[in-house]
């Protein structure tokens, strides 16, 4: 079968959902012929690579300024619910690119990642071909307290692969007619990721206990306030690293009074993040402020076998679905935080476990559902049913 895979941006950096799909590609390519279609609306086509992950890529740029692009598409985008590159304009450009691809690569089906939303809008415009969504970020209407309806384009899809939490939320929101088409899968993070030195590596000197938070630090999505209260009560044996989107910006505004050393880093290449997780003594996870969604970084942490402290905000937080299976994790329910007890327990956990590691065979056995090959197998089973 020939598959067209529509991803989120791959250039100049690989976005998270595109990265998830990249982990499945080696297994999909063993059985199917694949090409990728990816948005690069503001990029110069001359500077874009012809392949990503050893798969041919067609880039959706915005260089052709014909009549449709100049006159029709802006009007349609203005009238649409979602506008611009992330809405109807981007979907029209991506659809046009897909039709051009089909002339030389007559694909049989479409697989696309969500987010970005524009990928689903595109699939809804390409109704001639069956389509499967790999939906790993929830729609806004599924988030706690948000209003709104499930996007109508969802009902045009032939299959949706998504987390158990998003599946449950979709059905509660009213997508009961899609029940048989919504298949639960996990994030494909359980794969050995060896250390490979890169120029961007951050130092992890062994003179202190190195704690690492790696990921996006957005207070409105995953509030770090309880973690900050712990850090304020740590002594000078600890060094806390924050690496990822929003980290440096948050600490530009927020000063913590603590004896622990704090270091912050902007987003770094994926391999640098992998190396940092392997080299840290204890990894710090923060659950999201919503019941339906969890940071995929939770499984990146588990994949290392390192000790993890998981700050979660609800007794039914999605992170617990994975961390309770992990034998080297301290789960801290933020609503039950107590000084000084919680801080003392945190320090004790770090001191006792900083040199410990979960054996690889236990990770492989406990998280078979999170292996890329397992998720790719589910996707290909659904392709056979189209």
Helices and strands as residue ranges (DSSP letters): E 2-7, H 16-28, E 33-39, G 45-47, E 51-52, E 55-60, H 67-67, I 68-72, H 73-79, H 88-104, E 109-114, H 117-125, E 130-135, G 140-142, G 152-156, E 159-162, H 164-173, G 176-181, E 182-184, E 209-214, H 225-231, E 238-243, H 247-253, E 261-265, H 270-279, E 282-286, H 297-304, E 307-312, H 320-323, E 329-333, G 334-336, H 341-353, H 360-366, G 368-370, H 372-385
